[in-house]
Amino acid sequence: MTLYGLAGYGRTKISANCPGIGAHTHSITSPAFGAGLEYNFNDTNINGKRKGWSIWGDIINVMHNKTDKKFNDTILALGAGYHF
């Protein structure tokens, strides 16, 4: 089992059409961070590389913006992988 952290910095552009304001865009840059857990079904390690199937899940906050707009976006993800 592997516990991991994620850190970075990103930029996104949001297009919106709000009542009373009309169509407009926001360009946001912010830190991104998260954590995850991966479970490997096969504990085979060949030449320093893990082999076989795994499942993983993580949570990532990709827009942590402290401006007056207070945009936030959190992603929960689950997946399966095969290491070869």
N, C-alpha and C positions, 0 to 999 in steps of 0.2 A: 504494500500500500504506500502511496506517495502523497504527501501533503505539499502544496505549492502555493506561492504567492504571485501576483501579477501587478506590475506597475508600469506606468507610461504617461504620455501626454498626448492629447488628441485635439482635432479641430473638426467641427461639423457645421453644416449650414441647414437651417430649418426654414421651410416655406410655410406660411400660414395665411388663412383668410378669416379674420375675426370680425364679428358683427360690430359695426361702428368704427372700425379701423380700416378694413379692407385688406387687400393682398399686401403682404410684406414679408421680409426675410430677416432672420437673425443669424449672425455668424458667431460661433462660440468656440473658444479654446478653453480647455480645462484638463486637470489631471484625471487619469483613469487608474483604477486600482481594483483588486479583487483577490479571491482565494479559491482554491479548488482541491479536490481529492480524486485520486485515480487508484483503482484496484486492478491489479494484474492477476488473471486466472492462472497463468503459467509462470512459475518462478525461474524459468530457464534463462540463464545469462551466458551468452556466447561472445567471446572477445570484447567484453565490456558493454555489450548491447543486450537489452532485454528483448526477448522474442515472444510472440503469441498475442492472445486477445486480452483486452482490458475494457473496463467501463470507467467513465469519469463524469464528474459534475463540478460546475463552478458557478460562482456569483461574481459579477463584474459591475462596478459602477463606472459607466463610460462617460457620463457628463455630470461632474460635480461642480456646479457653477454657483458661486456665491453673490452674483450681481443682483440687481433689483428684479430681474426676470425670474430668478431662482429655478432654472432648468435643471432637472435631474433625470437620469435614465439608468435603470438597473436591469441587467440581463441575468436570468437564471438559465443555465444550459446543462443538458445531459447528453452524453454521447457514448459511442463504442469505438474502439480502435483496434487495429492489428499492427503490431510492431514486427517488422521484418528486416 
